[in-house]
């Protein structure tokens, strides 16, 4: 949060306020642009942070702290490329204009290498595939409600992606410890 200035949490908050309070795309986008924070936005932040904390207490590895931010931002890069912009201004629009397939391929290769090094082949691939599918599902949902994705939607995708990654890593760790064959197949190259 210190590095990003909590921009992603702000996006999560604005997105959830808009999802609940707005009736039309225009109203929702207007709510997102408002600087006030509503109850649903605060609730989304609190619940997301609590779930992340709970998942982290069961993992607590350096590998996880490296993989989770990487994979969540990689999925955001995919969403920026795939989905239309909701508005023609703001940080989200600037990111959308700068997005291209070459950058996404480079981000994919980088993320995949990091996932393999710190999570193992299978666990890294599973994490990336599941999170990308979830991000695409959320992206479709946001596009339907907002007419596209905004910077706030991208921030929400990062926060929700991190939360889902931590839950998935926790589940994989439980499976790994209970199944010796799966443990061998999901051993990271750099196991911290």
C-alpha positions as CSV (number, residue, x, y, z in Angstrom):
1,X,0.0,0.0,0.0
2,X,2.9,2.3,0.7
3,X,4.4,1.8,-2.7
4,X,1.1,2.3,-4.7
5,X,-0.4,5.0,-2.4
6,X,-3.4,2.7,-1.8
7,X,-4.7,3.6,-5.3
8,X,-6.0,0.0,-5.8
9,X,-7.8,0.0,-2.5
10,X,-9.4,3.4,-3.5
11,X,-10.5,1.8,-6.8
12,X,-12.0,-1.2,-4.9
13,X,-13.9,1.2,-2.7
14,X,-15.1,3.4,-5.5
15,X,-16.1,0.4,-7.6
16,X,-18.2,-1.2,-4.8
17,X,-19.9,2.1,-3.9
18,X,-20.8,2.5,-7.6
19,X,-22.0,-1.1,-7.9
20,X,-24.5,-0.7,-5.1
21,X,-25.6,2.9,-5.3
22,X,-25.8,3.5,-9.1
23,X,-28.7,2.5,-11.3
24,X,-27.3,3.4,-14.7
25,X,-23.8,3.3,-16.2
26,X,-23.7,7.1,-16.0
27,X,-24.7,7.2,-12.4
28,X,-22.2,4.5,-11.5
29,X,-19.3,6.3,-13.3
30,X,-20.4,9.6,-11.5
31,X,-20.2,7.8,-8.1
32,X,-16.8,6.5,-9.0
33,X,-15.6,10.0,-9.8
34,X,-16.9,11.4,-6.5
35,X,-14.3,11.8,-3.8
36,X,-16.5,10.6,-1.0
37,X,-16.3,7.1,0.3
38,X,-19.5,5.2,1.1
39,X,-20.4,2.4,3.4
40,X,-20.1,-0.3,0.7
41,X,-16.7,1.0,-0.3
42,X,-15.4,0.9,3.3
43,X,-17.0,-2.6,3.8
44,X,-15.3,-3.9,0.6
45,X,-11.9,-2.6,1.9
46,X,-12.3,-4.1,5.4
47,X,-13.5,-7.4,4.1
48,X,-10.8,-7.7,1.5
49,X,-8.0,-6.8,4.0
50,X,-9.4,-9.3,6.5
51,X,-9.6,-12.1,4.0
52,X,-6.1,-11.3,2.8
53,X,-4.8,-11.4,6.4
54,X,-6.6,-14.6,7.2
55,X,-5.1,-16.3,4.0
56,X,-1.6,-14.9,4.7
57,X,-1.6,-16.3,8.3
58,X,-1.8,-19.8,6.8
59,X,0.9,-19.2,4.2
60,X,3.5,-16.7,5.4
61,X,6.2,-17.4,2.8
62,X,8.4,-15.1,0.9
63,X,7.4,-16.8,-2.3
64,X,3.8,-15.8,-1.7
65,X,4.7,-12.2,-1.1
66,X,6.5,-12.1,-4.4
67,X,3.9,-14.1,-6.5
68,X,0.7,-12.5,-5.4
69,X,1.4,-8.9,-6.5
70,X,2.9,-10.1,-9.7
71,X,0.0,-12.3,-10.8
72,X,-2.7,-9.8,-9.8
73,X,-1.0,-7.0,-11.8
74,X,-0.5,-9.3,-14.7
75,X,-4.2,-10.1,-14.8
76,X,-4.9,-6.4,-14.7
77,X,-2.7,-5.8,-17.7
78,X,-4.8,-8.4,-19.5
79,X,-8.0,-6.7,-18.6
80,X,-6.6,-3.3,-19.7
81,X,-5.9,-4.8,-23.1
82,X,-9.0,-6.8,-23.6
83,X,-11.9,-4.6,-22.3
84,X,-13.0,-1.2,-23.5
85,X,-12.5,1.9,-21.5
86,X,-15.5,3.2,-19.5
87,X,-14.6,6.8,-19.9
88,X,-12.3,9.0,-22.1
89,X,-10.2,10.4,-19.2
90,X,-8.3,9.4,-16.1
91,X,-5.5,7.0,-15.3
92,X,-7.4,4.0,-16.6
93,X,-7.9,5.6,-20.0
94,X,-4.2,6.5,-20.1
95,X,-3.3,2.9,-19.3
96,X,-5.7,1.6,-21.9
97,X,-4.1,3.9,-24.6
98,X,-0.7,2.6,-23.7
99,X,-1.6,-1.1,-23.8
100,X,-0.6,-3.4,-26.6
101,X,-0.1,-7.0,-27.3
102,X,3.7,-6.8,-27.2
103,X,3.6,-5.4,-23.7
104,X,1.1,-8.0,-22.6
105,X,3.2,-10.9,-24.0
106,X,6.3,-9.5,-22.2
107,X,4.3,-9.2,-19.0
108,X,3.0,-12.8,-19.4
109,X,6.5,-14.2,-19.9
110,X,7.8,-12.3,-16.9
111,X,4.8,-13.4,-14.7
112,X,5.1,-17.0,-15.8
113,X,8.8,-17.1,-15.0
114,X,8.2,-15.7,-11.6
115,X,5.3,-18.1,-11.0
116,X,7.5,-21.1,-12.0
117,X,10.5,-19.9,-9.9
118,X,8.5,-19.3,-6.8
119,X,5.5,-21.5,-7.1
120,X,6.5,-24.4,-9.3
121,X,5.3,-25.3,-12.8
122,X,1.9,-26.6,-12.0
123,X,1.0,-24.3,-9.1
124,X,2.2,-21.3,-11.1
125,X,0.2,-22.3,-14.1
126,X,-2.9,-23.0,-12.1
127,X,-2.6,-19.7,-10.3
128,X,-2.3,-17.7,-13.5
129,X,-5.0,-19.6,-15.3
130,X,-7.6,-19.4,-12.5
131,X,-6.9,-15.7,-11.8
132,X,-7.0,-14.7,-15.4
133,X,-10.4,-16.5,-15.8
134,X,-11.7,-14.8,-12.7
135,X,-10.4,-11.4,-13.9
136,X,-12.1,-11.9,-17.3
137,X,-15.4,-12.8,-15.5
138,X,-15.2,-9.7,-13.4
139,X,-14.2,-7.7,-16.4
140,X,-17.3,-8.8,-18.3
141,X,-19.4,-8.0,-15.2
142,X,-17.9,-4.5,-14.9
143,X,-18.3,-3.9,-18.7
144,X,-22.0,-4.7,-18.4
145,X,-22.5,-2.4,-15.5
146,X,-20.2,0.5,-16.4
147,X,-20.0,0.3,-20.2
148,X,-16.3,-0.6,-19.9
149,X,-13.5,-0.6,-17.3
150,X,-12.1,2.5,-15.6
151,X,-9.1,3.0,-13.4
152,X,-11.2,2.2,-10.4
153,X,-12.2,-1.1,-11.9
154,X,-8.5,-1.9,-12.6
155,X,-7.8,-1.2,-8.9
156,X,-10.6,-3.4,-7.8
157,X,-9.3,-6.2,-10.1
158,X,-5.9,-5.9,-8.5
159,X,-7.2,-6.1,-4.9
160,X,-9.7,-8.9,-5.7
161,X,-7.0,-10.7,-7.7
162,X,-4.6,-10.6,-4.7
163,X,-7.3,-11.8,-2.4
164,X,-8.3,-14.7,-4.7
165,X,-4.6,-15.6,-5.3
166,X,-4.0,-15.8,-1.5
167,X,-7.1,-18.0,-1.1
168,X,-5.9,-20.2,-4.0
169,X,-2.4,-20.5,-2.7
170,X,-3.8,-21.5,0.7
171,X,-5.9,-24.2,-0.9
172,X,-2.9,-25.5,-3.0
173,X,-0.7,-25.6,0.2
174,X,-3.4,-27.7,1.9
175,X,-3.5,-30.1,-1.1
176,X,0.3,-30.2,-1.3
177,X,0.8,-31.2,2.3
178,X,-1.9,-33.9,2.1
179,X,-0.8,-35.4,-1.2
180,X,2.9,-36.3,-1.6
181,X,2.7,-36.7,-5.4
182,X,1.2,-33.3,-5.8
183,X,3.8,-31.9,-3.5
184,X,6.6,-33.1,-5.9
185,X,4.8,-31.7,-8.9
186,X,4.3,-28.3,-7.4
187,X,7.7,-27.8,-5.8
188,X,9.0,-24.3,-6.7
189,X,12.4,-23.9,-8.2
190,X,13.3,-21.3,-5.5
191,X,11.4,-22.7,-2.5
192,X,11.3,-20.1,0.2
